[in-house]
Amino acid sequence: MKLINKVATMVTILLFSSQAFAEGEGAHFVLGSISDANFLGLMGLGTVLGVGLAAFGVGGGQGRAASAALDGIARNPAASGKMLVPLILSLALMEFLVILTWLVANGVVGTIQGVLGA
């Protein structure tokens, strides 16, 4: 059953991926045209959603990591020293993902402001 799901997924991706990159007539993006506002608005919306989803995902991941570490410490208090460094490292790497997303979002917003001349 798993093989059938993998094959069906691969066939679906191969069949529909060409349509995702298809370009209709007059679909060229030219800076300064009226359709730029829609594109820039969608860039802004994607930026906001990206930062929000990154923060939401990392918050859940950090909660699960802390919960697992505290469960491990509760079961074996002697191992708390061995668990602390990997826990702090994993929390720092998760937080770095949010910071990286925020930096990319600031770059996108800067691009939007540069195009709009704001």
GIHUPE-V485911 format. One line per field, one symbol per residue. phi: phi as a letter, one per 40 degrees, with the letter a starting at -180 (. if undefined). psi: psi as a letter, one per 20 degrees, with the letter a starting at -180 (. if undefined). burial: # if it has 9 or more other C-alpha atoms within 8 Angstrom, else .. A space follows every 10 residues. Layout:
phi: ???
psi: ???
burial: ???
This chain:
phi: .ccccccccc cccccbcccc ccbccgcccb chcccccccc cccccccccc cccccccccc cccccccccc cccccacccc cccccccccc cccccccccc cccccccccc ccccccgc
psi: hhggggghgg ggghhihhhh jqprpkjpop pirhihgggh ghggghgghg gghgggghgg ghghghghgh ghhhhnhhjh hhhgghgggh hghghhgggg hhgghhgghh gghhgik.
burial: .......... .......... .......... .....#...# ..##..##.# #..##..#.. ##..##..#. .##.....## ..##..#..# #..##.##.. ##..#..##. .##.....
